[in-house]
Amino acid sequence: MPSNKKSLSPEDYLKYYYDIPYEGSTSAGKPLRRLRNIICPYRGIKIIPSTAIKDFEKRLEKCKTASDALNLLSNYYDNFLPTEKAIYAIFKDFVSINPNDNLKNCLQMIRRNCLTKLKLEELEVLDEVDLLTHKLCASSALEVREKTTKCRQIIISENEKDFFKRKIFLASLEGIIPKENEREIFADIKNKALFLPTSESSKNAFVVKYSKRTQKEIARRLFIASTATIEHITPASLGGTNNIGNFLLTSASGNRYRENMPLVEYIKRHEKIPQYTQAYIDCVIEEIHKGNMQGSETYPYIIKKKLFEESKGRILISLSNYKYSEDDAILMVKEYEHKWDKYKK
């Protein structure tokens, strides 16, 4: 982490304080990053523009007590996701009794209980992974079971220095080379492993992870989860391209929580994604009608096709609210590009 935190750009805040790669640096994402009042297509919340981070940081610097921090966060409560709202509720109860304390002490007080619950959540997912190994041959099943057994040993250990790392387990599964007829089963196993709790999906995981962080980092994390990032519909690691036809504007949490999960699998975890993507495209269409995406008028048509393909037909967007036909949109893009080329000359 850079030593001079004040010099960080909004993009860097997302990278260093939320541990996700911020994909907004590509110029192809600019038309989306300029938008406001957009519904997250993955989580259904109204996204906080990334440009709001700097103002939030200035105000956060002035927060000395838990009460101060909670008052600042209250301005964004409606943008929060379920896990963040649950943590906010914990802080609200804490502040009512200890207004001059700090958020870190609040999490420290409940850490032990949350750690116990987190271990149970982790073990339940590992149990489900093991159930899937019954479909594998004996040698392949044993290879997976060896890894889940090692994870269990770490999880139930009382050694503070020996703790379970989700990323390491996921990486270990990637190291297994399945037999030709077992690839689909292995894909199911890896997707099931992605259900291991994170600070995005579990209140208990949040408390354990952030109980050792400062009040500023905790408050920043609650805020950052709902800020805007550029998401690849087809993940870059799976060949997804860096162009607007492969981009969605999502919340940072929705982006990170998907990771490299196929969109079909992500929909299984969040069944309302088809509904949310419709709300998302309706917001985008409204912005286009206001003239806020000049040169990208074909985006709704491109994204409709892209999401249909990537979701294997589970996401079918309606463009009935869009006043431009596909031919009109193509013509508008060409005219914009022509004007831009003349301007550059």
LINVENWO-V678200 format. One record per pair of residues at least 24 apart in sequence whose C-alpha atoms are under 8 Angstrom apart, sorted by sequence separation. I is the first residue (numbers start at 1). J is the second residue. D is the distance in whole Angstrom. If there is no record, write none. Layout:
((I,J,D) (I,J,D))
This chain:
((170,194,8) (227,251,5) (228,252,6) (231,255,6) (66,91,8) (147,172,8) (226,251,5) (227,252,6) (230,255,8) (235,260,6) (301,326,7) (225,251,6) (226,252,6) (229,255,7) (225,252,5) (226,253,6) (67,95,6) (224,252,7) (225,253,5) (234,262,8) (298,326,7) (66,95,6) (123,152,7) (144,173,7) (166,196,7) (233,263,8) (48,79,7) (298,329,5) (47,79,7) (66,98,8) (67,99,5) (123,155,8) (297,329,5) (298,330,6) (46,79,6) (66,99,6) (67,100,6) (122,155,8) (143,176,8) (297,330,7) (45,79,6) (65,99,7) (66,100,6) (67,101,8) (289,323,8) (45,80,7) (65,100,5) (66,101,6) (67,102,8) (297,332,7) (298,333,7) (45,81,7) (65,101,6) (66,102,4) (119,155,6) (281,317,8) (285,321,8) (297,333,6) (65,102,5) (66,103,5) (119,156,7) (282,319,8) (285,322,6) (295,332,7) (296,333,6) (43,81,8) (64,102,8) (65,103,8) (140,178,7) (277,315,8) (295,333,5) (11,50,8) (278,317,6) (282,321,7) (294,333,7) (295,334,8) (10,50,6) (274,314,7) (277,317,7) (278,318,7) (10,51,7) (274,315,5) (295,336,5) (274,316,7) (294,336,7) (295,337,7) (10,53,6) (274,317,8) (10,54,7) (136,182,7) (264,310,7) (263,310,6) (264,311,5) (262,310,8) (263,311,6) (264,312,7) (136,185,7) (135,185,7) (264,314,8) (132,185,7) (200,253,6) (245,299,7) (244,299,7) (132,188,8) (133,189,8) (201,257,8) (132,189,6) (200,257,7) (245,302,6) (246,303,7) (245,303,6) (129,189,6) (246,306,7) (245,306,7) (129,192,6) (128,192,7) (129,193,7) (125,192,7) (126,193,7) (125,193,7) (125,195,7) (191,261,7) (125,196,6) (233,306,8) (122,196,6) (191,265,7) (233,307,7) (121,196,8) (122,197,7) (121,197,7) (234,310,7) (233,310,7) (118,197,8) (118,202,8) (118,204,5) (117,204,7) (118,205,6) (115,204,7) (114,204,5) (115,205,8) (114,205,8) (114,207,7) (115,208,6) (114,208,7) (111,207,6) (110,207,8) (111,208,6) (107,207,6) (111,211,7) (107,208,8) (107,210,7) (108,211,5) (107,211,5) (108,212,8) (104,210,8) (105,211,8) (104,211,6) (104,212,7) (104,213,7) (104,214,6) (103,214,8) (104,215,5) (103,215,5) (102,215,6) (104,218,7) (103,218,7) (83,199,8) (84,200,8) (87,203,7) (83,200,6) (86,203,7) (83,201,6) (83,202,6) (84,203,8) (83,203,5) (84,222,6) (80,222,8) (80,223,8) (81,225,8) (80,225,8) (81,226,7) (69,215,8) (73,219,7) (80,226,6) (76,223,7) (79,226,6) (66,215,8) (73,222,8) (69,219,7) (73,223,7) (61,216,8) (60,216,7) (57,220,8) (53,224,8) (50,227,5) (48,226,6) (49,227,6) (50,228,5) (47,226,6) (48,227,4) (49,228,5) (50,229,8) (46,226,8) (47,227,6) (48,228,6) (45,226,8) (47,228,6) (33,228,7) (33,229,8) (33,230,8) (32,230,8) (17,217,7) (29,230,7) (17,220,8) (18,221,6) (47,250,7) (48,251,8) (17,221,7) (47,251,6) (24,229,6) (18,224,7) (23,229,7) (24,230,5) (18,225,8) (22,229,6) (23,230,5) (41,248,8) (22,230,7) (23,231,7) (41,249,8) (42,250,7) (43,251,8) (40,249,7) (41,250,6) (42,251,8) (14,224,7) (40,250,5) (39,250,8) (40,251,6) (43,254,6) (42,254,6) (28,242,7) (29,243,7) (40,254,8) (28,243,5) (29,244,6) (26,242,7) (28,244,6) (32,248,8) (33,249,7) (32,249,6) (29,247,7) (43,270,8) (42,270,8) (44,273,8) (42,272,8) (43,273,7) (42,273,5) (20,252,8) (41,273,6) (44,276,5) (41,274,8) (43,276,7) (42,276,6) (41,276,5) (42,277,7) (44,279,8) (20,256,6) (40,276,7) (41,277,4) (39,276,7) (40,277,8) (41,278,8) (14,252,8) (41,279,7) (41,280,5) (39,279,6) (40,280,6) (39,280,5) (38,280,6) (39,283,7) (38,283,6) (37,283,7) (38,284,7) (35,284,8) (35,287,7) (35,292,7) (34,292,8) (31,292,8) (32,293,8) (31,293,6) (31,296,7))
